Every structure is written in structure tokens, then in C-alpha cells.
Amino acid sequence: MRQIYTASGLSDTDLAALYAYPPGPWLRANMVSSVDGAAHLDGMTRGLSSDADRHLFALLRTLADVIVVGAGTVRAERYAPVRQHELWPDLRSGRTPTPPIAVVSARLDLDPSSRLIASAPPSARTIVITTAQAPADRRAALDGPAEVIVAGQDSVDPKAAFSALAERGHRRMLAEGGPHLLARIAAVGLLDELCLTIGPVLAGPGADRILAGSTSVMPPQMLTLAHVLEDDGFLFCRYTRKDPLFRTNRGACPRGTPGRSMVDSRAEPGLQEAAMRLRAQRRNLVVWSQSSGLAGVSRVTRPARTRRTGRWIRIGMLLTFRSLLPLARGVRARWRLLLVGTALTVTGVILRGSPADTVFLLPGLMLLLSAPLLPGSPERRSELERELAVYTTAAQRHDLEATLDRYPDDVTRELREILAGQAAAADRGSRYGAFGRY
């Protein structure tokens, strides 16, 4: 358990990065509720909203390719086409100025002359999703002013509906409710992400929850909390599926290769860069984010840069080990000093914090550091000198030196020093003997 409330502010660029769509088709829902779970107050959601909520509402609409909503919500909330001034224009480069609205209606109880249909711009004509059993005259009346999609026979099939939207290039989909439509989407396993605003309001009994209707029993679906924002007591929670990157060919939106980045590579300029840093505060929002990546993606492969770094680390360790081999050979004869130094150092570490730790630690470290620099054991050197003394003639010593030349200098250094000392002593003796003959 941890406290997630922090005090770091977010700019608009940071918000856009937090809510960036991943690659491929993605269905996001945006809902609002009270603290006790009510999805509306007196049939409207405005009483549960705030300025910050409407700011994020506009951001989610800006990032979406299409907005999907049920016919009942269209009538209750008096939907109209999205206007360009309501969006964040710098995030829609390369796309239509506004996203179209797709209305789900099995009975086609819609007025072709309503502002949602009649006032829609040509670049974002309203889409009507209906069934094959819908009244033919109503479908014909709507087929001109709006784009009609038939998905299902008696009732709208969510899988067929969202597949048709994805085929038309609307890959980043935003569902704004209502509760009945969201329940049907969740029941067939199509919901990839839920953005839920929780208003600090107790609505009391009677209101629908964000999932409602007569949908058949739906098994519980575990979600992952991606991040939490807060403003003036309002919580803005973003949840994703437990397996957002590894779901393939389920529902309407087949997925591609596992291990993809959660930031869309085709996102608007500056969006990916904004995901890597925080900029100056422009809104009074605080944030807790789970990590740089979503939970449940621990199987993502390491990047090539990390693998190259690990390879260079291993090469460096091998070179270091190779360079320490001569030192190891040099201290082989000093193992007693090293053993005593190690024992004293370990004892000092164990007693660290007590008055006696310095008594053991400092002498131990001094022995460890000075042991390689101390000369070899005198007993061993005397034994080598006696063994080499049998090589008396120049030919024998020449053969011995030729043999020593086959081995590295660090191995035969001590033998060469003994031979050099014996040769010098013999040379001095011969000179002294010559002086005595006169």
C-alpha cells in the first residue's frame, strides 16, 4: 500500500502524452460518476463534472478518430457535431479538423433534420450504426445526410460495429456512453481502456451506474490502474485491460506484435517527446502514474541499447579479470597475509558501529592492500636459490634461460631475479680471483 497523492503539476502537453493512444485499433470509454457510483444526476452528467473534467473531455475528443455514443445519450445530452474551437487544434495535424460522431441506434429513432446530423461538416459526417431489421424508411431518410452502417440483425452487434469503424480508418475510438452501450461493449470484451472521472458528490440511490441495462451476466474483468489525476477533489482515473499488449484476434480489433510501445508512433508532433519529460505547470493538476509503461507488460523485450550495454559490461569484466591474473599469481605466495587481512576486515565489518570496529577494520584493509607489494616468502626464495645453484655451467644456465623465455615474465620474474643475482655474484668472484693471482 502506498500514498499516491503528490504535488507535481502537469501542462497540457503532459496531459496529451498521458492519454496518447497506443498503435493499432483501440477502444477507450470516457465516463463520469459520483462517489457512490451514480452515472448521472437527474439524467444529466453536468452535475458530476468540473472545469478540469471538461478540459480532459476536450482532450480525449481531440485524440479520437471517432466518438461513439448511444441514441439515448444523444437525446438526453442534446448532442451536436464537434466544433473545431472545442478541441486542441495542435493535436489534430494530418487528420480531419473534427472527429465524427457515431450514433448507435437499433430502431433509428433519430431526426434527419437534427443539428447532430444536418449540421455535421462534410469532413466529419455523422455515422449511424443500426441493424438489418431497422425500419427501411428511416434508414433511407438517414442514408443521405449521414453514413449508415448495418451491424447485426435484430440488435446492434458491437464487434461488427467497431470492426466497421476500424475498416473506415477510425482506429482510435472513444465511447462516451451511455451506461447501456458501455455495458454491451464490456460484455463482449471490447473495452480496452476506461477513463473515469469521480466527482466528490453523493448522488443517493436510484441512478444508474456507468454499466447498466439488461445485459446477460458478465464475468468480472480485472483492470490495471494506469494513472490518477486530481483537481479540486475530482479524481481522473485511467484504467486499461490487464493484457492490453498481448490480446490478439479477440473482439473487433485484432492486435499486432507484442511488446509495442504504448505511445503511438504516428502520434502528433511533440507527443512522444512530451511523454519523456514534464514541462512547466499550466494547470493545477496532480498526478500519480504507475510507471513509464503500463502494468502487465513485463514481457516486453529489452531494447537493443540495453543489450549492447550488457555486452560491453561483460567484455569489460573479462578484460579486468585478465589484467588481474598477474596480480593473482603474485599474491599466491602471500596467502597467509591475505587470509589474516580478510579475517580482520570481515570482523571489522561485522562489528561496524561499535568502538572496536576500527581495531579490526583498518589493520585488515592495510594487510589486504600491502600484501601484493610485499616480497615473497624468504624460505621459498632460499629454496629456489638452492635449486638453481646446480646449474653451474654457462650452457646449463643458457638452457634454463631459454626454457624460462617460453613463459610470461610475470610467471618467471622471481626465477630471473635469482639467476641474475647468482650471475652477478659469480662475476664478482671471478674478478676478485683474478686480482689475487698477481
URZINOR-V82466 format. One record per helix or strand. SS is the DSSP state (a for helix, b for strand). FROM is the first residue (numbers start at 0). LEN is the number of residues. If there is no record, write none. Layout:
SS;FROM;LEN  SS;FROM;LEN
//
This chain:
b;9;1  a;11;7  b;25;9  b;40;1  b;43;1  a;45;3  a;50;13  b;65;5  a;70;7  a;83;3  a;88;3  b;99;5  a;114;4  a;121;3  b;126;4  a;135;10  b;146;4  a;157;10  b;171;4  a;178;9  b;192;7  b;222;9  b;233;8  a;270;4  b;282;1  b;285;4  a;303;27  a;331;19  a;356;15  a;377;11  a;393;11  a;408;28
//
